[in-house]
Amino acid sequence: MKFHDPREIAFLNATVVTAGYIILFFFSAGILDPPLFAGFAMYGILLMTGGLLFAGTFFFFRYTVDKFIYSRIRLIYKSIYNVKAQKTDRQRFSSDRNILDRVEKEVAGWGEEKQKEIERLKQLEEYRKDFIGNLSHELKTPLFNVQGYVSTLLDGGLDDPKINKEYLRRTEVSVERLIKIVEDLGEITQLETGQMNLNKLRFDISALSREVVEMLEMKSKEHDIQVVINQPDKALWVYADREKIRQVLTNIIDNSFRYGLEKEGRTKISFFDMDENILVEITDNGVGIDQDDLPRVFERFYRTSRGREISNKGKGLGLAIVKHLIEAHNQTINVRSTVGVGTTFGFTLRKA
């Protein structure tokens, strides 16, 4: 819709009314045909009455539009302007007659901005629902396990030496799982709110990678995974929190074990010089991740359906923590994957 100046609206309406009056005047003159309407007298009357009608109509519409419509639009525009503008800019508000053109642009822009905000809120609501659903799912299994074991022990199992210690041990495992979920959530919250302090220092990322691989040696043998490190010719010095990067490497490598091939599985760790940064890539030849799932792999509690089929041990928090730890270093992490071929996680660290 195109807004017009009140003068344009008044002129247009006055022209239409006057044109209608002239048509009606000639129509009446043709029917009545009195001597009064003969010759110049008819045109004089037409000119005088038409002029008065045009002027009266013009000022009437101009006053009406300006008083009851235009002034209210100005108030609307001023309200929108005051909401959007900074306090220092509000005094620049102008009251000239071009306001109707500006009000159209402002309202259109404001509407588009609010629509984007609504879409963003809808996405956040969907994320909230998914998060609560996933959290409920992750907590439900260990809680039900604890409840079942304790109920069995209270119903007489405590006196049975064949099951009492075993059920207590299983209860302890489930409780530890609950504690780990709570601790991981607390760590993510600290990272998101900036409450976690990083102890940055200079260290060799290739040497740290070897330490992590040695630490996970038993688990790699358990999964029958071969770990290969593309050992650089010299030390790769980076500046970061060594223990946090150890956690990043551990989570990603452990993830590659969990979803790697049952036989002939392979995890490869590579390093690339990227001018100011070092790029670390961890590649496996596992099941891979569907393209639809890739954008969500770093979300809390998100696990792909393929991942749930393969393993029920993951909590869906490891990669979320990895992402926040890397971003806390003002660096980036990405993932690429092909189903049936494998997955590669890559993250950067600043050179020291």
C-alpha positions, -999 to +999 in steps of 0.1 A: +000+000+000+013+034-010+008+063+015+001+098+001+005+133+015-028+147+029-028+174+002-027+148-025-056+129-010-076+161-006-069+173-041-079+139-056-112+138-037-120+174-044-114+167-082-136+137-082-164+155-063-162+186-086-162+164-117-193+146-105-209+180-098-201+193-134-216+161-150-247+164-128-249+202-136-249+196-174-273+168-171-298+189-151-293+218-175-302+196-204-334+185-188-347+217-173-333+241-200-345+273-183-334+307-196-311+309-165-288+283-179-285+298-214-253+313-227-226+327-205-248+328-175-247+290-173-209+289-175-206+316-149-228+298-125-209+265-132-175+282-127-185+299-094-203+270-078-177+245-091-149+266-077-166+269-043-173+232-042-137+223-051-123+246-025-147+235+002-142+198-006-104+203-007-102+219+027-127+195+042-108+164+032-075+181+040-087+189+075-103+154+080-073+134+069-048+156+087-068+157+119-081+121+122-056+100+102-023+118+095-018+130+131-024+094+144+001+080+119+026+105+131+021+092+166+025+056+155+057+065+136+071+084+165+064+055+188+082+030+164+110+055+160+115+059+197+116+022+203+142+016+176+163+047+180+189+054+207+181+081+233+207+104+217+190+101+183+154+106+194+157+144+193+164+142+155+128+131+149+113+154+122+077+164+117+078+173+081+051+161+056+074+133+041+067+113+072+041+091+054+067+078+031+091+071+060+063+055+080+057+030+053+094+020+052+097+020+089+067-002+095+078-026+067+113-029+082+099-032+117+075-059+106+103-078+089+125-075+120+097-088+142+090-117+119+126-128+121+125-125+158+093-147+159+111-173+137+141-172+160+119-177+191+101-206+174+135-222+167+145-217+204+112-232+215+118-262+193+153-265+207+140-262+243+115-290+236+142-312+221+165-305+250+140-313+277+129-345+258+165-356+254+174-348+290+144-368+302+155-397+281+191-397+293+181-394+330+153-419+328+174-450+321+198-447+351+170-436+374+148-466+365+178-489+369+185-475+404+148-478+413+147-514+400+178-525+418+169-509+451+133-523+450+147-558+444+171-554+473+143-542+496+120-570+486+145-596+500+174-595+476+196-578+502+197-611+521+207-631+490+245-631+487+242-641+450+226-608+440+231-582+468+266-571+459+260-573+422+229-551+424+247-527+446+275-525+421+250-519+393+233-492+414+266-475+419+273-475+381+239-459+374+244-433+401+279-425+387+263-420+353+238-396+368+266-377+385+286-375+353+256-361+334+251-334+360+288-325+360+289-323+322+258-300+322+275-278+349+306-276+328+287-266+297+268-239+317+301-225+330+315-224+294+283-207+280+283-181+308+320-174+306+326-185+342+353-210+334+388-197+334+413-211+309+449-218+320+466-211+287+502-221+282+526-231+255+527-269+247+533-293+219+499-305+205+514-335+188+530-347+221+496-343+239+479-363+212+503-392+218+496-390+255+458-392+249+462-422+225+484-440+250+458-433+277+430-448+255+451-478+244+430-503+263+398-489+249+411-490+213+421-527+217+387-534+232+370-519+200+397-533+178+406-499+165+440-490+150+451-454+159+475-437+135+492-404+142+507-384+113+538-375+134+552-341+123+590-336+118+591-311+147+571-300+177+538-281+170+536-254+197+502-240+204+489-216+231+459-230+249+446-247+280+464-280+279+440-300+301+409-287+282+425-296+249+433-330+264+395-333+271+387-323+235+410-349+221+398-376+245+361-370+237+366-370+199+389-400+198+366-419+222+337-410+199+356-425+169+361-457+189+324-460+198+311-455+162+340-471+143+340-504+125+338-535+146+367-550+126+395-531+108+385-499+125+409-470+120+413-436+136+438-411+121+451-379+137+466-353+114+481-318+118+482-290+093+500-256+094+474-228+088+496-198+091+485-184+125+468-216+136+474-253+137+445-275+123+440-308+141+419-334+123+407-367+137+393-391+110+376-425+114+363-450+089+331-457+109+295-456+100+294-419+092+267-393+099+237-385+078+238-350+062+206-340+079+222-348+113+255-330+108+242-295+118+230-309+151+259-331+163+272-305+187+238-300+204+234-312+240+220-347+243+215-349+205+223-384+192+216-396+157+193-426+153+222-445+137+243-437+168+216-450+192+214-482+172+252-488+175+258-477+211+236-468+241+266-457+263+269-422+251+251-393+268+252-369+239+272-343+258+308-350+248+307-332+215+287-303+230+315-298+256+341-301+228+324-273+208+322-250+238+358-256+249+371-248+214+350-217+211+362-206+246+396-204+229+381-182+202+388-210+177+365-231+154+355-267+151+338-284+122+327-318+111+323-335+077+310-370+071+298-395+046+276-424+055+295-457+052+329-440+047+336-422+079+337-389+098+363-361+103+363-336+131+387-307+127+395-279+151+421-250+152+444-238+179+465-207+179+503-211+173+525-202+202 
